[in-house]
């Protein structure tokens, strides 16, 4: 086989791999768009709901929400919870009557800041961490803001979904709560806040699936419902529910 023929074959192989990579990326993008599509066109919280929410929020509060998308329904089914998403109120990040003030890990956009009016939710519950003074609330919010621009951890989401379905998964070493905050670079909504609270010394642990299970020690298993059950929070409200 001549060198020219070998070069031609290698070029064809590289081109085929590049085509498959582009096809996979397009299919994945199409799947994300489908999953993040709204189920109810009139389902988002109203302006009155947002105004009520704004009156009770303090820096470092957790926003538990039930979204208005297909992926939200999927998350609630897998986790057997009324909640599909968690985010954090970090205080105004810019000027204006409707500033960006919430940080979340979005499945399409990654870690980003949004306005309260952009919160895509049917229901919202506010959880306030207990035992944190003003200085630690500020550290908590600053840590989360510092992760804006990080990528969404699709591999984590996929692995967590397989665990919830009790499908075989590869064993991943458990991360200690005092080290995760300094090592992670990609996040899902739960891991972003789990890492943030670990940074200020508060642990958000998943509920153990059964007696003797080690799942409760793995911070990668945390779901939105675990925040509602965590002893480190008190419920502030309100719960906004659209008609």
C-alpha positions as MATLAB code, in Angstrom:
seq = 'XXXXXXXXXXXXXXXXXXXXXXXXXXXXXXXXXXXXXXXXXXXXXXXXXXXXXXXXXXXXXXXXXXXXXXXXXXXXXXXXXXXXXXXXXXXXXXXXXXXXXXXXXXXXXXXXXXXXXXXXXXXXXXXXXXXXXXXXXXXXXXXXXXXXXXXXXXXXXXXXXXXXXXXXXXXXXXXXXXXXXXXXXXXXXXXXXXXXXXXXXXXXXXXXXXXXXXXXXXXXXXXXXXXXXXXXXXXXXXXXXXX';
ca = [
       0.000    0.000    0.000;
       1.463    3.326   -1.056;
       1.999    6.255    1.267;
      -0.484    8.267   -0.783;
      -3.149    5.608   -0.311;
      -2.506    5.458    3.445;
      -2.780    9.230    3.686;
      -6.066    9.156    1.761;
      -7.480    6.457    4.048;
      -6.463    8.348    7.188;
      -8.016   11.521    5.820;
     -11.277    9.708    5.156;
     -11.254    8.259    8.681;
     -10.670   11.666   10.251;
     -13.450   13.172    8.144;
     -15.851   10.394    9.150;
     -15.082   10.891   12.816;
     -15.597   14.631   12.502;
     -18.954   14.054   10.785;
     -20.074   11.663   13.519;
     -19.006   14.182   16.165;
     -21.035   16.940   14.506;
     -24.036   14.631   14.131;
     -23.893   13.643   17.790;
     -23.619   17.285   18.841;
     -26.640   18.231   16.705;
     -28.722   15.351   18.075;
     -27.756   16.276   21.644;
     -28.672   19.911   21.044;
     -32.019   18.879   19.571;
     -32.696   16.655   22.601;
     -31.890   19.503   25.016;
     -34.216   21.853   23.150;
     -37.002   19.295   23.325;
     -36.498   18.588   27.037;
     -36.331   22.279   27.943;
     -39.457   23.156   25.969;
     -42.421   24.444   28.020;
     -45.344   22.152   28.747;
     -47.831   24.892   29.617;
     -47.677   28.203   27.775;
     -49.371   30.044   30.636;
     -47.588   28.224   33.420;
     -44.894   30.615   34.652;
     -45.177   32.526   37.892;
     -47.001   35.839   37.578;
     -45.566   39.310   38.218;
     -47.432   39.340   41.544;
     -45.757   36.068   42.518;
     -42.337   37.514   41.709;
     -43.008   40.663   43.728;
     -44.064   38.571   46.722;
     -40.931   36.482   46.336;
     -38.643   39.524   46.174;
     -39.961   40.834   49.504;
     -38.775   37.834   51.508;
     -35.422   37.025   49.917;
     -32.038   37.424   51.607;
     -28.586   36.746   50.183;
     -27.799   33.032   50.361;
     -31.424   31.835   50.263;
     -32.140   28.696   48.249;
     -34.970   28.733   45.719;
     -36.629   25.355   45.255;
     -38.727   25.379   42.113;
     -40.957   23.159   40.028;
     -40.251   24.070   36.433;
     -42.524   24.306   33.436;
     -40.520   22.039   31.103;
     -40.358   18.391   30.052;
     -37.048   17.910   31.838;
     -38.636   19.255   35.038;
     -41.315   16.576   34.876;
     -38.628   13.960   34.265;
     -36.591   15.116   37.269;
     -39.648   15.075   39.542;
     -40.539   11.559   38.417;
     -36.994   10.239   38.916;
     -36.514   11.874   42.322;
     -40.100   11.401   43.535;
     -40.168   14.993   44.662;
     -42.360   18.034   44.059;
     -39.218   19.991   43.097;
     -37.122   19.816   39.958;
     -34.562   22.616   40.359;
     -32.564   24.578   42.924;
     -30.919   27.977   42.590;
     -29.607   30.692   44.910;
     -30.490   34.307   45.533;
     -27.207   36.245   45.646;
     -28.456   39.838   45.785;
     -28.521   42.382   42.925;
     -25.671   41.924   40.439;
     -26.550   44.976   38.350;
     -28.712   48.106   38.440;
     -32.353   48.551   37.522;
     -35.757   47.590   38.852;
     -35.295   43.941   37.793;
     -31.591   43.141   38.295;
     -29.930   39.776   37.869;
     -29.938   38.294   41.336;
     -30.301   34.504   41.032;
     -27.528   32.065   40.081;
     -28.357   28.642   38.702;
     -26.831   25.777   36.731;
     -28.915   25.584   33.565;
     -28.905   22.431   31.442;
     -28.339   24.443   28.252;
     -26.491   27.587   29.346;
     -24.390   26.272   32.246;
     -23.924   28.344   35.397;
     -25.500   31.737   34.830;
     -27.205   34.662   36.551;
     -30.850   35.484   35.845;
     -33.507   37.944   36.986;
     -36.349   36.878   39.250;
     -38.698   37.591   36.347;
     -36.793   34.957   34.322;
     -37.375   32.228   36.881;
     -39.232   29.578   34.880;
     -41.310   27.982   37.613;
     -44.826   26.893   38.452;
     -44.083   26.731   42.178;
     -41.305   28.271   44.291;
     -40.267   27.663   47.901;
     -37.622   29.683   49.745;
     -35.219   27.884   52.091;
     -32.988   29.905   54.419;
     -29.782   28.378   55.815;
     -29.727   28.497   59.607;
     -26.633   29.257   61.645;
     -24.916   31.461   59.041;
     -23.936   34.992   59.989;
     -23.765   37.896   57.527;
     -20.105   37.279   56.698;
     -20.677   33.625   55.803;
     -23.773   34.478   53.781;
     -21.598   36.867   51.801;
     -18.917   34.180   51.311;
     -21.607   31.733   50.203;
     -23.043   34.104   47.607;
     -19.607   35.172   46.363;
     -18.569   31.544   45.846;
     -21.657   30.869   43.734;
     -21.227   34.093   41.725;
     -17.609   33.119   41.109;
     -18.791   29.972   39.265;
     -20.805   31.908   36.662;
     -19.616   30.782   33.243;
     -18.858   27.202   34.327;
     -20.205   24.392   32.149;
     -23.166   22.197   32.981;
     -22.086   18.710   34.050;
     -24.108   16.539   31.679;
     -22.060   13.461   32.632;
     -23.026   13.946   36.295;
     -26.695   14.364   35.366;
     -26.603   11.187   33.260;
     -24.894    9.195   36.025;
     -27.320   10.470   38.660;
     -30.261    9.518   36.447;
     -28.914    5.978   36.071;
     -28.447    5.723   39.839;
     -32.011    6.871   40.489;
     -33.253    4.264   38.023;
     -31.009    1.730   39.790;
     -29.193    0.903   36.595;
     -25.585   -0.355   36.667;
     -23.079    2.494   36.944;
     -19.340    2.718   37.270;
     -18.122    3.270   40.810;
     -17.021    6.842   41.452;
     -14.929    7.718   44.545;
     -16.931    9.682   47.116;
     -15.890   13.270   47.609;
     -15.377   14.655   51.099;
     -17.571   17.633   51.934;
     -14.580   19.803   52.880;
     -12.816   19.283   49.561;
     -15.516   19.303   46.884;
     -15.867   23.079   46.901;
     -12.288   23.540   45.763;
     -12.149   20.919   43.025;
     -15.320   21.030   40.929;
     -15.388   22.895   37.609;
     -18.683   21.644   36.144;
     -22.040   21.542   37.890;
     -25.655   20.496   37.841;
     -28.074   22.636   39.861;
     -27.768   20.481   42.996;
     -24.004   20.063   42.928;
     -23.491   23.817   42.498;
     -25.311   24.541   45.757;
     -23.984   21.447   47.543;
     -20.433   22.601   46.851;
     -21.285   26.157   47.892;
     -22.638   25.107   51.271;
     -19.691   22.764   51.794;
     -17.489   25.836   51.307;
     -19.065   27.470   54.382;
     -19.185   24.239   56.383;
     -22.767   23.072   55.846;
     -23.428   19.594   54.447;
     -26.355   18.765   52.169;
     -26.496   14.972   52.158;
     -28.832   12.759   50.145;
     -31.300   10.549   51.945;
     -30.060    6.967   52.110;
     -31.941    4.625   49.799;
     -31.987    1.776   52.315;
     -30.454    0.741   55.668;
     -26.737    0.143   55.272;
     -26.585    1.904   51.916;
     -23.522    4.055   51.198;
     -25.440    6.319   48.835;
     -26.015    8.847   51.600;
     -22.265    9.476   51.835;
     -21.944   10.430   48.180;
     -22.578   14.131   47.655;
     -23.013   13.423   43.947;
     -26.380   11.833   44.742;
     -28.015   15.027   46.034;
     -31.342   15.913   44.378;
     -33.629   18.969   44.749;
     -35.824   17.167   47.264;
     -32.832   16.642   49.561;
     -32.586   20.398   50.086;
     -36.172   20.459   51.353;
     -35.389   17.669   53.820;
     -32.017   19.031   54.973;
     -31.926   20.080   58.633;
     -29.753   23.126   57.868;
     -32.667   25.065   56.329;
     -35.868   26.680   57.492;
     -38.782   27.238   55.145;
     -39.464   30.924   54.539;
     -41.918   30.804   51.619;
     -43.863   31.844   49.694;
     -45.021   28.997   47.524;
     -46.220   30.545   44.287;
     -48.569   28.389   42.298;
     -50.019   29.402   38.978;
     -53.614   28.654   38.124;
];
